[in-house]
Amino acid sequence: MLRTLFLCALTFPVRDAQSLQSWHPKQFRKHSIAKTADGAENKQISLEPVLTPVGSPTLAGESLAPAVVDVSTQSGNGERATVEQGEKVGEYPHFEQCRNCTLCAADQLEPSFHTSLAEIQPTHDTCPVCRGCTHHIERINTQPKVAGTAVKMATGNTGASIYTTPTNRTTNGIAVIKVHGVKSDMVAVSKVPQMMRLYHNSYYKSDERKMVNALMKLQHDCGLDHINIQEWIEPLRAVVPGLSQRLEIKESIFAEFAEGASLEVLTGKLTDEKLFKLLQRVPHEAIYNAALFDTLFVQGDRHGENLFITDEGGFKLIDTRDTTLTFMDSLFLPGTYFMERNRIGNEAMHAKVPPPPGPPKRRDHWLQLTLDYRCHVPGGAIGFNYPPKVHQCLASMQNASAEELMARYGLPGLSHGKRLQLAARTLHDEGFEAALHAIPKKKVIKDQPPNGFPWQEPCCDIAFKVHARRDQTRRPLPVKPAAT
């Protein structure tokens, strides 16, 4: 039996040497960081109060969510509710009049919300079709193809259900909503009656909503809003598909739908060669900007699940808000836990006894090491080589106090202002590499060095070699790096 083994070659640069010798961020404008899906007709969502089927946004040829409603849907008891084209929404009972509603028309942009369940008095037990919703939501069930391989959409480790809904705020016409408390399409975690769950304003903490607005303003002011997904707040009233469960959130957090698949899913699904070729398509500028983003905004959870890559090398950061301006941990940045975990393996990181010298036994995440920012900038360092808008942003924050930064951007707490102040001042006065050493790192394991792990030489290339399997343990065999 043959199996492919690979070894990190400590070489720089990883790609076209000539293009990097005279490197400047503006040179990379020729790269398309993210390509939008075909079908401009799906960008504008119909808001007419008529149940008329319209085209659905698609990803890799698969429908994700209808723009208003389906013309038919299967109810829980096996009956099919249908809506003829052109039927008026006003002919159906309102959302609040129905204890259960199978299909709800998205005909209200600014609904009124109740403050208690006692204010809702349903007059119908089950409504095949109702009106009064702000959005029509669907579960993510597509399997996009990346590098010729169908991959399952990851939903994270939070236990939340992920839904999509049409929107005119994104280029692909799709938004994402993460909802806790719904285990699956058929099981509700809470014992509260399905149609009587009322989230209202208490669903999201005040700090979460504040950080959405603060981060969007920060990344816009610093010219880094193209690398991270967009988030916004608007009312949500919908019916959970398959459950007929009432879902009301007065200030719900919506996010841009990220195309492609997460790096972690691709790491487990693609062959090493396919994944390596895919990572080679990611523009240098995208990784450079991602490193700037995670350093300036002190991102504390940038692992492979929070990075989406498309077949063309499109590149988006997701799930950034929760750990912004906390403690640094990013697979783009040396000295962090995720970088070290990718280098020596998860088992070695958590072992009670230090691993023996030599090549690590587990190399599952070695390909992710090639995303080290040092492999994508000339000389392996950024120094003060920032884009013009980042320079302006840092200059505007250089002499501001933590309290002033908190007030300027609406940050949730003073600790966030202090962390932003530290990152901005160090980046401006001492340069990028000095900031990486100065910003506190997230501590994951007990014996982790307080100032981060020692920096290792960047792994900018991977040498592949085929060996016969020699034992049952499948331990890697040492191979020499490719000639450069």
N, C-alpha and C positions, 0 to 999 in steps of 0.2 A: 504494500500500500504506500502510495506516495503522498506526502504532505508538504506544503509550502512553509518554509521558515524564513524569517527575515531578521536583519540586524540593523540597528541604527548606525548610519555612517555619519560621523561627526564632521560634516563638511558644510561650507557656506560658499556661495548661495545655493539654493535648491533648484532654481530654474534658470532662465536666460540671464547669464552673467552680464552681457552687454547692456541689457535694459536697466540693470541695477546700478551700473557704475555711475551714471549721471542721473540718479534717481531724484525725483521730487514728486510730492503728492499729486500735483496737477497733471503729471504725465499719465496717471492711471485713469483719467476721465474717460478714456476710450473703452475701458472695461464696463460692462453692464453689471452692476451689483445684483440687480434683481430684474428679471423680465416678467412683464405682466402677462396674464393668460389672454388667449385670443377671445374675441367676442365682446366688442365694446358695447353691444346692445344690453349687456347684463350689468353695466356700471350704474345706470340710473334705475332706481327701483320705483315701480308704480305705487302710488299712494292713493289712487282713486278708490272711493268706497264701493267697489263692485268686485265680486268674487270672480275675477277673470284670470284663468291660468296664464302665466307668462313664463319666459325662458328662465332656466335656473343657472346660477354660476357653476362652473365645472372645474375640476382639477384632474389632469391626466385623463380627460374624457369621461369622468364619472360625475354625476350630479351630486351636489352637496346639500342644497336647500332650495326649495321653491321660493320665488321672489315674493309671492303673497300667500297662496295656499294651493294645495293639490286639489284637483277636481274630485278626488275620491280618497277615502282613507278607511282603514280597517279598524273598527272599534274593538274593545276588549271582549265583547260577547260574541264576536264573529260576524256581526252585522256590518254592512258597508254603508257609510254615509257618503252621499254624493251631492255635488253642487253643480247645477247647470251653468254654462257660460252666460254671463249677462244678468244673473239674478242679483237683486239689490240686497246689500248687507242689512238694510233696515227691516227686511222681512223676517229676520231671525232674532231670537231672544238675546238680550244682552248677557255678556260674560257673568255679571253678578246675579242674574236671575236663574242661573243653572248650577245645580250642585255638582254635576259632571258635564263636561263638554269635550266631545271628541275632536272637533275641528273648529278653530277660532280664527276669524278674519282679523287681519292686522289693519284696522281702519282708524285707530286713534293715536295721535302723536303726543298729546298732552293729557293723559287721563287723570282723573281725580283719584286719590288713594285714601282708603279708610285707615283709621288708627286702631281699630279693634274688630275682632270677628263678629261682635254683637251687632255691628252696623250692617252686616251682610245678611239679607233674608232671601234665600233662593226660593223661587216659585216653581221651578221645574226640577225634576230629579235628574234626568239625563237629557242632554241636548246633543243630537248628532252634529249640529252646526250652530255656532253662536257668533256674536260680534263683540267688539270692544277691546280687542287686544292691541298692543303696540307692535308686537313682533310675532312672526311664525318661526318657531325653533325646531331644529332637527338634530338628532344625534349624529356624530361623525362616524361614518361606517365605510368610508372609502379606503382603498389601498392604492395610493399613487405609485407609479413606476419611477424608480430612480436608478440610473445606470443599468437599465434594462431589467430590473428586478422589482416585483411588486412588494411593497413594504407596508406594514400595518401602522396606522397613525397612533403615536404614543399619546396617552392621556395623563401622564405624570404619576406621581406617587402620593398625591394628596387625598385620594379617595373621592375627588370631586367628579361630577359628570360634566362632559364638555359638549356644548351645543353650538351649532352654527345658525346664523340668521342673515338675511340679505341686508345690505347697507349701501349707501352712496358715499360713504366716507373713505373707502379704500379702493385701490385700483382694480382689485379682483372682485369687488362687489360682495365680499363675504366678511362677516364679523364673527368673533368667538365669544361665548359666555361660559364661564366656569361656575357651576352650581354645586354647592355642598348639600348633603341631605338626601340625595336621590342616588341610590346604590346602582340601579339599573333601570331599564325601561319597564320592568314589571315589579320591582321591589322598592318600597319607600323605607328609608331607615327609621324615620319617626313613626310612632303609632297614631299620630294625629290623622284624622280622616283626610283622604287624599285631596279633596277639593277645598278643604278648610285650612290649608297651610298658608299663613300670611307672613311674609318676611319683612315687608315694609322697610323702614330705615335702619333697623338694627342688624340687618344681614351683614353689611360691611362695616367694619370699624371706621370711625372718623379719620384715623391716621391713614388708612388705606386709600380713602377717597382723596385726602390731601396730597398723598405722595403721587397719585396719578397725575394731578395737575402740575405739581412741582417738577416731576421728572420730565414731563412733556415740554415745559417751559425751559428747563435747563438744557435739554438736548437740542432744542431749537436755537437757543441763544448761542450755543457753542458749535453749531453746525454739524451735529452728530445725530440728527433725527432720521437719517436715511438708513442707519445700520441697525436700529432697534425698532421693533414693531410699535405702532401707535396705539395708545389707549385713550379712552374718553368715557364720560359719564352721561347717561341719559336714562329716562324711565323705562322699566321693563314690566310688561304684563303679558303673560303668555300661558299656554297650556303645555305641560310636559308631554311629549309624544309617547303613546303607549300606556300612559298612566292617567290621563285626564286630570292631572294634578295642577291645582292653581299655583301660579308662580307670580308674585308681585314684589318688585323691588323699586322703590321710588327713585333711588340714585344707584343704578346698576353700573358696574364696570364692564365695558365692552373693549375688545382688543382686535386688532388687525389679524386676519387669518394668515398664518405663515405658510408659504408654499413649500413643497418638498417634504422632507422627513428629517427627524432629529439625527444628529451625529451619532448618538448612542444606539439608536435603532439600526442605522446604517452599519455601525461597527459590528453588530451582532449578525446582520443579515447578509451583507455583501462579502465576497471573497476579499482577501487582502489586496490583491492586484486591482480589483475594481474600485475599492475604496480609495486606494492610493491615487489612481487616475482621476477619480472624482475630486479629491482634495487638491490635485494639481490645477483644476479648473477655477478654483476660488481665486479671485484677483488679489494681488499683494495688498492693494489699497484697502480692501475689505478687512483683512486681518490687522493691518496697521490701525485703521479706525476703531476696530473692536478693542484693541489693546488700549488705545487712548480712552475710549468710553469706559471700560472697566476700571481704569486707573483713576480718572478724574471723578467718576461717580462712585468709586469704591464699591464695586460689585462683589458680593460675597457668596454667589452660588452659580458660577459660570462653569457648569460641567456639560457633558455631551448632550444631555436631554434638553438643554436650554439654548441650543444652537441648531438652526434649521438650514439645510443645504438642498438646492434644487439640482436637477439633472444638468443644467447649464453652468453650475457653479454659483448660482444666486445664493445669498448669504444673509440671514436675519437672526438677531438675538431675540429671545423671548423670556418671559417670566423674570423680568429684571426688577420690577417695582419692589417686591417684598424684601429684598436684601440690599437695596441701594443705600449708600452712605452708612455702611455698618463696618464689616471687616472684610479685607480683600481675600478672594479665593477665585482664581480664574485659570482655565487651561491655557490661556494665551501668555500667562505671566510667570516667569521663573520665581522660585522661592515659595510658591503657594502649594497648598495640599494637593489640589487636583493635578498640577504639573508633576509633582513628585509621585503621586499615585499612578499616573500614566507611565512614568518611567520605570518603577520597580514592581508595580502590581499591587492590587488591593490586599492580597494575603500577606505580603511582606510588610506592608504599612501597619497592619494590625497584629503582626506576630509578636509573641512574648519574648522571643529570642531574635536578635538581629540576624538578618539573612547573611549567608556566606558570601565571600567576595566572588566576583565574576558575573557573567551575564545572569539576569534574573530568570527564574523559572517560568514566570507568567509574562507574556508579552501581548496580552489582549488589546491594550490601548496604546501600543507603541506608535501606531499610525497617527494618533492624535497629537503626538509630540511634534509633528511637522507644522502644527499651527502655532508654535512658539513664535512670538512676534519678531524675534531676532533673526529668524530665517527669511523675513520678508522686507527688511530694511537694509540699506547699504551699511556695511561695516558692523552689522549686528546691533546697532544702537540708534535710538531716536534723538537723544540729547535734547536740544531745543527746536528740533525740526518739526514744528507743528503747522497744521493748515492755518491760513490767515484768520479764519473765524475763531479757531481755538485760541490763537494768540490774543485776539480782542477780548474773548471771554475771560481768559486768565487775568488779563490786565484790569478788567473791570471788577474782578473779585479780589485782587491782590491785597488791597488795603482795607477791605471790608471786614467788620467784626462778624463773629458767628451769629450774633443777634440780628445784624443787618442782613446777612445772607438768608437767615430763617424768614425774616419779614419779606424780603425781595421775592423769594420764590415760593413762599407759603409752605415751607417745610414743616412736617409734623412736630418735630421736637428740636431742642437746642443741641442735642447730641449730633443730629444730622447736620446742623449748621457748623459745628466744630469740625466734623469730619470733612465737609466740603472746603472749609477754610484751610485745613491742613493740606489737602490734596492740591488745591489751586495755588497756594503760596509756594509749595515745594516744586511743583511743576514749573511755575513761572520763574522762581529765583534760582533753582538748583538743577533743573532738567529732569527728563523722564526717568532715567535710571535711579537718580537720587530719590525721587518720589516713591519708586517701587520699594526701596529699602526703608523709607520713613513711615509709610502707611502701615498700620497694624494688620496682621494677617489673621484670618479665621483659624481658630485652634480646633482641630478635629480629633486628634489622638493625644494621649496623656504626655508622651515624651516629645511632642513637637517643639522644636526650638522657638523661643518667644518672638524672635524677629524673622521667622520664616526659615525654610530649609536652605542649605547652601546652594548657590547657583551652580548648575552643571553646564557643561558645554552644550550648545543647542544641537538638537538632532534634526537636521534639515533634509535628510535623504534616507531612503530605505533600500537596502540591498536584499533581493529575493534569491533564494536558492532552494532546490528540491532535494530532499533526502528521503531515503526509505525509513520507515518507522522501525526502530530497533528494540523497543521494549513496550511494555504495557502501560507505562506511566506517561508516555507521550511528552517527555521532557525535551525542550528545544536543544538542538545541537548547535555548537558554536559555528558561525560562518563569518567569513571575512567581509568587510565592507566593499562595495563596488568601487572600482577605480574611478577617480574623478579627474 
